[in-house]
Amino acid sequence: MEQINVAGNKLKSTLKQLIREGNVRRIIVRNATGRTLIDMPLSVGLAGAFLAPFWASVAGIMALATDFTIVVERDQDHQVTKVE
C-alpha cells in the first residue's frame, strides 16, 4: 500500500493519473482526519461509463475539505510508477 497526500484542487488529476497507470487495484480517499470518503476497487479494463459515479463522488468530496490522503493498493505483478 502507498499513501499520497494531496490538496483538494489536485485530487481529481492525481486520481486520473493513478487510474491511467493500470496497476492500481484499489483506491481509498480519506479526509484530513482519516475518515474514509471513497473506497473503490478497480479492475483492469475498467470502462469509462463505470467510472461516472466515481467521478461524481470525487467532485462531491472535493467541496468538503482541502487536504486528502489517497491510499493506493497496487497489483504486485506490474511495475510501480511514482506519482508526483
LINVEN-V117824 format. One record per pair of residues at least 12 apart in sequence whose ideal C-beta (glycine too) atoms are under 7 Angstrom apart, sorted by the first residue. I is the first residue (numbers start at 1). J is the second residue. Records with the same first field share a line. If there is no record, write none. Layout:
I: J, J
This chain:
1: 71, 72, 73
2: 72, 74
3: 69, 71
4: 70, 72, 83
5: 67, 69
6: 68, 70
7: 66, 67
8: 62, 65, 66, 67, 68
11: 58, 62, 68
12: 58, 62
14: 70, 83
15: 27, 58, 70
17: 83
18: 72, 83
19: 42
21: 81
22: 44, 78
23: 74, 75, 78, 79, 80
24: 42, 72, 74
25: 41, 42, 73, 74, 75
26: 40, 41, 42, 73
27: 40, 42, 70, 72
28: 71
29: 61, 68, 70
30: 68, 69, 71
31: 64, 65, 68
32: 65, 67
37: 61
38: 57, 58, 61
40: 54
